[in-house]
Amino acid sequence: MNIEEFKRKISEIEFAISSTGKKYTIIEVNKDFIEFVRNEKKTSERISTAELFDFYKSEENYKTTTAKDYISGRVQSPSVAILNELTRNHTKTIEKDKNDKKEKTITNSFVEKKKEFNRQNINVLKDETKFFVALSQLIGVEYIKSKSIEKPISSLDVFLSNNFVDYEFNADVNKCYNEILNKLTSNKLFSSESLSHHIDGLIINHPILKNRIVEFDEEQHFTPARKDCLKELKAILPDTYLSKSIEICDNIEYLNNVVLKKHRIKNKLKNSPKTFKEFIDWLNKSGEKKSGYISEKNGFEYLGGRIAQRAYYDCLRDTAHLSNKNKTLKSPLRFPKKWFEEKTKQDFKYIPVETLVKLIEKQLIDDYNIKPSA
């Protein structure tokens, strides 16, 4: 890296944080100096660009003890923080380039596999894979990432933590999450683990759809826990899919014969539970055999915790675009499997891909007011 590229990379840094937690912002490159503002200060300070570049080239690890050999003035700590941030960004860029090359290879491989799918019986595909094959035919496989089509999503693509606090939402969204977690009887003890790889699909840089999370909602998502969450989300989200999803959750026949079956629950409900707490009370009294489908989970330490966790994770995908950590992300798109089956009056596995393509386009237009092609 030459000094001009070094300056350009420095100018892309928004802020840097020292090992002791001090924050340096408004980082600008002005001729021979790099200016910055120390945490909670109003006046700017500066570092010699030549000195910082020399420090960058000469050392592999940047510490204040060695910074004194290169940096004059009392700006060793910000110098180290800025170089460490530069190194992190540079590493991310290299990793992204590697991922881009890998993605091109995977994309080319997928195009060939898609041709093979068209030659073979499409019914052998998993439902989620079949959906994303159809979506890729509609908007272009180059704009989609999904593990189901061998293009996995990572934390480099989208920010998705399992702790809603990490998103730095505004007060209204945080209030909504507190209501949701109270209804789900959560102790709110989450690890901040990334959930990016759990997203069904992600549209990236599409000329019309832009950047969006895409979820193919199968049976297990339409639970009493999800219903409670959807009702709360109405306070902060437009009702593009909320009411329709609540209707599916309220369908007692679908709940008993499809949703509970998906969770390996053998007992049947007489009526659709009014709340998730009512459902959990029924589950505890039903004598249902414990399994991984209804086991305790972090943040939800009770029988049925896995059901609550899934509903909570769905909420995080519903609202990820409201976080400044996902500045380019637009609102998500959700496609219930049940909707396709109702429209075609057949099991999803028997719906031709060509029909799915048309139905996906129809839902985008009718529910989201988006025409996916010019």
C-alpha positions in Angstrom: 0.0 0.0 0.0 1.5 3.4 -1.0 0.9 6.6 0.9 -1.9 7.8 -1.4 -3.9 4.6 -0.9 -3.1 4.8 2.8 -4.6 8.3 3.0 -7.7 7.1 1.1 -8.2 4.2 3.4 -7.8 6.4 6.5 -10.4 8.9 5.1 -12.9 6.0 4.9 -12.7 5.4 8.7 -15.8 6.9 10.5 -14.4 6.4 14.0 -11.8 4.4 16.0 -11.9 3.1 19.5 -8.8 2.5 21.7 -8.3 -0.7 23.8 -9.4 1.3 26.8 -12.7 2.4 25.2 -11.8 5.9 24.1 -13.5 7.0 20.9 -12.0 9.1 18.2 -14.3 10.6 15.5 -14.4 13.0 12.6 -11.3 11.5 11.1 -10.1 13.6 8.1 -7.0 13.7 5.9 -5.8 17.2 5.3 -2.6 17.5 3.3 0.2 16.4 5.6 -1.9 15.7 8.7 -4.7 13.5 9.8 -7.2 15.3 12.0 -9.5 13.8 14.5 -11.7 14.7 17.5 -11.1 13.0 20.8 -14.1 11.5 22.6 -16.4 14.3 24.1 -14.0 17.1 23.0 -14.9 19.9 20.6 -11.6 20.8 19.1 -9.7 18.7 16.7 -6.1 17.3 17.0 -3.8 16.0 14.3 -1.3 13.3 13.5 1.5 13.6 11.0 0.5 11.5 8.0 4.1 10.6 7.2 4.8 9.5 10.8 1.6 7.4 10.9 2.4 5.8 7.5 6.0 5.0 8.7 4.5 3.4 11.8 2.0 1.4 9.7 4.8 0.1 7.4 7.3 -0.7 10.1 5.3 -2.6 12.7 2.9 -5.5 12.5 1.2 -4.9 15.9 0.3 -1.4 16.9 0.7 -0.5 20.5 1.2 2.8 22.4 4.6 1.5 23.7 6.0 1.3 20.2 4.0 4.3 18.9 6.3 6.6 20.8 9.2 5.6 18.5 7.2 6.9 15.5 4.6 9.4 16.5 5.4 12.9 17.9 3.2 14.8 20.3 0.6 13.3 22.7 -1.4 11.4 20.0 0.0 7.9 20.4 -3.2 6.3 21.6 -5.4 7.7 18.7 -2.7 6.7 16.3 -2.8 3.1 17.5 -6.6 3.1 17.5 -6.8 4.5 13.9 -4.2 1.9 12.6 -6.0 -0.9 14.3 -9.3 0.2 12.7 -7.6 0.5 9.3 -6.2 -3.1 9.7 -9.6 -4.4 10.6 -11.2 -2.7 7.6 -8.5 -3.9 5.3 -8.9 -7.5 6.6 -12.6 -7.3 5.9 -12.0 -6.0 2.4 -9.6 -8.9 1.7 -12.1 -11.4 3.1 -14.9 -9.8 1.1 -12.8 -10.1 -2.1 -12.3 -13.8 -1.3 -16.0 -14.3 -0.7 -16.9 -12.4 -4.0 -14.6 -14.8 -5.9 -16.0 -17.8 -4.2 -19.6 -16.5 -4.8 -18.9 -16.1 -8.5 -17.7 -19.7 -8.6 -20.8 -20.8 -6.6 -23.1 -18.8 -8.8 -21.7 -20.3 -12.0 -22.1 -23.7 -10.4 -25.7 -22.9 -9.4 -26.6 -21.8 -13.0 -25.5 -25.3 -14.2 -27.5 -27.0 -11.4 -30.5 -24.9 -12.2 -30.4 -26.3 -15.8 -30.2 -29.7 -14.3 -33.2 -29.0 -12.1 -35.2 -28.1 -15.2 -34.3 -31.4 -16.8 -35.1 -33.5 -13.7 -38.2 -33.9 -11.5 -38.3 -30.7 -9.5 -40.3 -32.4 -6.8 -37.1 -33.9 -5.3 -36.1 -30.5 -4.1 -36.7 -29.3 -0.5 -39.5 -26.7 -0.4 -37.2 -23.8 0.6 -34.7 -24.7 -2.2 -37.5 -24.9 -4.7 -38.8 -21.5 -3.6 -35.4 -19.8 -4.0 -34.9 -21.5 -7.4 -38.1 -19.8 -8.5 -37.2 -16.5 -7.0 -33.8 -16.6 -8.7 -35.5 -17.2 -12.0 -37.7 -14.2 -11.4 -35.1 -11.6 -10.3 -31.7 -13.2 -11.3 -29.6 -15.6 -9.3 -26.7 -13.1 -9.2 -28.8 -10.9 -6.8 -29.6 -13.6 -4.3 -27.8 -15.3 -1.5 -29.3 -18.3 0.3 -27.8 -21.5 1.9 -30.5 -23.4 0.1 -28.9 -22.6 -3.3 -25.4 -23.0 -1.9 -24.7 -19.3 -1.5 -24.6 -18.9 2.3 -25.2 -15.6 4.1 -22.6 -14.3 6.6 -22.2 -11.4 9.1 -20.4 -9.5 6.3 -23.6 -9.4 4.4 -26.0 -8.2 7.1 -26.0 -7.4 10.8 -28.2 -9.8 12.8 -27.5 -10.3 16.5 -29.6 -12.5 18.8 -29.8 -9.6 21.3 -32.1 -6.8 20.3 -30.1 -4.3 22.4 -27.2 -4.6 20.0 -29.1 -3.0 17.1 -29.3 0.4 18.8 -32.9 0.7 17.9 -34.9 3.9 18.7 -37.0 4.1 21.8 -40.3 3.0 20.1 -38.7 -0.2 18.8 -37.0 -1.0 22.1 -40.3 -0.6 23.8 -41.9 -3.0 21.4 -39.2 -5.6 22.1 -39.7 -5.3 25.8 -43.4 -5.9 25.3 -42.6 -8.9 23.0 -40.2 -10.5 25.4 -42.6 -10.0 28.3 -45.3 -11.9 26.4 -42.7 -14.6 25.6 -41.8 -14.8 29.3 -38.1 -14.2 28.5 -35.4 -13.5 31.0 -33.7 -11.4 28.2 -30.3 -13.1 28.7 -28.9 -13.2 25.2 -25.3 -13.8 24.1 -25.1 -11.4 21.1 -24.3 -14.3 18.8 -24.7 -13.6 15.1 -27.8 -15.0 13.4 -26.9 -13.9 9.9 -26.3 -17.5 8.7 -29.9 -18.4 9.8 -31.6 -16.0 7.3 -33.4 -17.9 4.6 -32.3 -15.5 1.8 -30.9 -12.1 1.1 -31.4 -9.9 -2.0 -28.3 -7.8 -2.6 -28.0 -4.7 -4.9 -31.1 -5.5 -7.0 -31.9 -2.5 -9.2 -35.5 -2.5 -8.0 -35.7 -4.6 -4.8 -32.4 -3.2 -3.5 -31.2 -5.1 -0.3 -33.7 -7.1 1.6 -34.1 -10.1 3.8 -36.3 -12.8 2.2 -38.1 -15.4 4.3 -39.9 -18.5 3.1 -42.3 -19.1 6.0 -43.0 -22.8 6.5 -45.4 -24.3 9.0 -43.3 -24.0 12.1 -43.4 -20.2 12.0 -47.2 -19.8 12.6 -47.4 -20.4 16.3 -49.1 -18.7 19.2 -45.7 -17.1 20.1 -45.5 -15.7 16.6 -49.0 -14.3 16.8 -48.2 -12.4 20.0 -45.1 -10.9 18.4 -47.0 -9.9 15.2 -49.6 -8.0 17.2 -46.9 -6.0 18.9 -45.0 -5.4 15.6 -48.1 -3.6 14.3 -47.1 -0.6 16.4 -43.8 -0.1 14.5 -44.1 -1.8 11.1 -46.4 -1.3 8.1 -49.0 -4.1 7.7 -47.7 -5.7 4.5 -47.9 -9.2 5.9 -48.6 -8.9 9.7 -52.4 -9.3 9.6 -52.3 -12.1 7.0 -49.8 -14.0 9.2 -51.9 -13.5 12.3 -54.9 -15.1 10.4 -52.8 -18.2 9.6 -51.7 -18.4 13.3 -55.4 -18.2 14.3 -56.4 -21.1 12.1 -57.1 -23.8 14.6 -57.2 -26.6 12.0 -53.9 -25.5 10.6 -52.4 -25.1 14.1 -53.5 -28.6 15.2 -52.9 -30.6 12.0 -49.8 -28.9 10.6 -48.0 -26.5 13.0 -48.1 -28.7 16.1 -47.2 -31.7 14.0 -44.2 -29.9 12.7 -43.1 -29.4 16.3 -43.7 -33.1 17.0 -46.6 -32.2 19.4 -49.1 -35.0 19.4 -51.8 -33.4 21.6 -54.5 -31.3 20.0 -55.9 -27.9 21.1 -59.7 -27.4 21.4 -59.4 -23.7 20.6 -56.8 -21.3 19.2 -55.0 -19.9 22.3 -55.5 -16.2 22.9 -51.9 -15.8 24.1 -48.6 -17.6 24.0 -48.7 -17.9 27.8 -52.1 -19.7 27.5 -50.5 -22.0 25.0 -47.5 -22.8 27.3 -49.9 -23.5 30.2 -51.7 -26.0 27.9 -48.4 -27.5 26.8 -47.2 -28.1 30.4 -50.5 -29.7 31.3 -50.7 -31.9 28.2 -48.1 -34.3 29.2 -46.3 -33.9 26.0 -43.0 -35.7 25.7 -40.1 -33.3 25.8 -38.0 -33.0 22.6 -35.6 -30.6 20.9 -38.5 -29.0 19.1 -40.0 -27.7 22.3 -37.0 -27.6 24.6 -35.7 -24.8 26.8 -33.4 -22.2 25.0 -31.2 -19.4 26.1 -33.5 -16.5 27.1 -36.5 -18.8 27.2 -35.9 -21.3 30.0 -39.1 -23.4 29.9 -40.9 -26.1 28.0 -41.8 -24.6 24.7 -38.8 -22.2 24.7 -37.7 -23.3 21.2 -41.0 -22.1 19.9 -40.6 -18.7 21.6 -37.0 -18.4 20.4 -38.1 -18.9 16.8 -40.8 -16.2 17.1 -38.2 -13.8 18.6 -35.7 -14.5 15.9 -38.4 -13.9 13.3 -38.9 -10.5 14.9 -35.2 -9.6 14.6 -35.4 -10.3 10.9 -38.6 -8.3 10.7 -36.9 -5.2 12.2 -33.2 -5.5 11.1 -33.7 -2.7 8.6 -34.6 -0.3 11.4 -31.1 -0.4 12.7 -28.4 2.0 11.6 -26.1 -1.0 11.4 -28.0 -2.0 8.3 -28.2 1.3 6.6 -28.8 0.0 3.1 -31.3 -2.7 4.1 -34.9 -2.2 3.1 -38.0 -3.9 4.8 -38.1 -7.7 4.6 -40.2 -9.8 2.2 -42.1 -12.8 3.6 -43.7 -15.6 1.6 -45.9 -18.1 3.5 -45.8 -21.6 2.1 -49.5 -21.9 3.0 -50.3 -19.0 0.7 -48.9 -20.8 -2.4 -50.8 -24.0 -1.4 -54.1 -22.1 -1.1 -53.6 -20.3 -4.5 -52.8 -23.6 -6.3 -54.9 -26.0 -4.1 -52.0 -28.4 -4.0 -49.1 -29.4 -1.8 -46.1 -27.1 -2.3 -43.9 -30.0 -3.6 -46.2 -30.5 -6.5 -46.4 -26.8 -7.6 -44.4 -26.3 -10.8 -41.5 -23.8 -10.6 -43.0 -21.8 -13.5 -46.2 -21.4 -11.4 -44.2 -20.3 -8.4 -42.4 -17.6 -10.4 -45.7 -16.1 -11.4 -47.1 -16.3 -7.8 -44.0 -14.7 -6.3 -44.3 -11.9 -8.8 -48.0 -11.5 -8.0 -47.4 -11.3 -4.2 -44.6 -8.7 -4.7 -47.1 -6.6 -6.7 -50.2 -7.1 -4.6 -48.7 -7.1 -1.0 -45.6 -5.0 -1.4 -46.5 -2.8 -4.3 -43.2 -3.8 -6.0 -42.9 -4.8 -9.7 -39.7 -6.8 -9.7 -38.8 -6.1 -13.3 -38.9 -2.9 -15.4 
